[in-house]
Amino acid sequence: MTALFVVALVAVVLRYRRAVGDERQQMKWFAFAAALLVGALILSFALVAAVGSSGDRIGAVALGLGISAMPVAMGVAILKHHLYDIDVVINKTIVFGALAGFITIVYIAVVVGVGTLLGRGDEPNLALSVAATALVAVAFQPVRERVQHVANRLVYGVRATPYEILSSFSARMGEAADPEELLDRLSRLVAEGTGAQRAQVWLRVGDQLRLAASWPEPAENDPAQLALSSDALPDFAGDRATAVVHHGELLGALAVTKPRGEVVSPTEDKLITDVAAQAGLVLRNLRLTAELLDHVEELRASRQRLVSAQDDERRRLERNLHDGAQQQLVAMKINLSLAKTMAQEEGANDTAGVIAQLSTEADEAVQTLRELAHGIYPPLLASDGLEAALTARTRRSPLSVSVEAEGLVRHAPEVEAAVYFCCLEALQNVIKYAGASTASVRLGEHAGALTFSVEDDGCGFDPSATEGSRDPEHDRPPGFARWELDDYLCPRSGDLRIRTLARSCQRGSRACAVVLAADHCASSCLSSWTPLQSAPGNLWGLLPTHGVRHTPQTEPVTP
């Protein structure tokens, strides 16, 4: 007998060593109780062998304690560690027992109770039986749901059941909610359903796993991303990590951390696996969005580098023209003046006339070269800023142009250059197509950003004619610079807007653009910016900053 108990104890110990997770916790109590029982048997036999029959009483007490340890260990394993999946059995027992009691009580109350009141309690009454059956049929489903809810709370506690977790997540997916909000909800549901201390959703982007959602909020020292060397998951700090796979592709992972001293049960592990299976489509959509944003950012940075390179090349050309060809032409003009003087002194009037003509042409070439250099990148813009550069430029305009600046400060060279050339492009369109007599340029600071507008009193145009391709044969005002303005603004993440102003006999327009500065928030600048008052003609406006998406739009207004 003792040998059999020892063999049983060895079998329990071996299984305990092979067990993992919740099974190991269950087997731990059995191993402890079995060890007590075997120890009690050995002690009992040892006492009998040592002191004879007088040790029987002590041995019996020890053996009784050893035997009683087995049901105690079983009870702990069942209640604390869900041995035999007893929680499911208890849940079903409560539900079916309550439903059986409900049916019995209703039948007795209707058939016996009502029959007694009617004075026919001893006789069968088919009508009352049918009424009781109908009442049970109508009330059965609501009662079952209520009893199931009570049973779930008794068995699982305040946490949601696995069915409730899957049902809630499926409903949220059907509502086409925001993917990020859905992942936040998913992490919270997993934490509530498993009683986890923390639940995290990881998203695979490239060769990294990024933390997409966490419940509760992650701590400051928690990693935001993990390196991924293959399709195998890296080591997580949590108790259980389950891969999220869609069509054979690893998209992310669900990681769960239980409170100290608790492990993930088989039921909870199955819940995590089922939720991970449903989360595949959500993570795929979110990863596509993340990759698209990465590509957009790369494209924006690439365009920014191209524009910066163009600006550098423009400044280099301006320096070369100013310090090279322009100086050579000035020196040539001086030499021609000396040659003219010498020819006049020697009486070669014809030669002096030719030299005078060449000197005049040299003057014109110098002036043309200066205008070309100013069009590339005006030195005055770099030295004195926007107001001085635009004022000097508009002095040569055939229009009466006023330049107003209020509270203007210096900005990055690329931002000032974008504003400068946008103003010139807008004025060029006013001169060519608006039929205006006056125009005004306004510069200022608003909500920490540089603002400008170009306004005229011309006839305006149809904004719909500006949409479409760059094809010059396209039906739109010839030479209209909508695309040119886009080219200036898009690399600065600009937002160009055109609004048409109605007049009695013609239509004007308003064009506004928004680009956020690197050190300011886009939403605050946009929400606090008030457009200029409506006026006849065309209005062009820009808020250069940095970081707002380019979203051209057209909208009619009435002054």
Secondary structure by P-SEA (a helix, b strand, c coil): caaaaaaaaaaaaaaaaaccaaaaaaaaaaaaaaaaaaaaaaaaaaaaaaccccaaaaaaaaaaaaaaaaaaaaaaaaacccccaaaaaaaaaaaaaaaaaaaaaaaaaaccaaaaaacccccccaaaaaaaaaaaaaaaaaaaaaaaaaaaaaaccccccaaaaaaaaaaaaaacccaaaaaaaaaaaaaaaacccbbbbbbbccccccccccccccccccccbbbbcccccccccccbbbbbbcccccccbbbbbccccccccaaaaaaaaaaaaaaaaaaaaaaaaaaaaaaaaaaaaaaaaaaaaaaaaaaaaaaaaaacaaaaaaaaaaaaaaaaaaaaaacaaaaaaaaaaaaaaaaaaaaaaaaaaaaaccccccccccaaaaaaaacccccbbbbbbcccccccaaaaaaaaaaaaaaaaaaaccccccbbbbbbbccccbbbbbbbbccccccccccccccccccccccccaaaaaaaaccccbbbbbbbbbbccccccbbbbbbbbcccccaaaaaaacccccccccbbbbbbcccccccccbbbbbcc
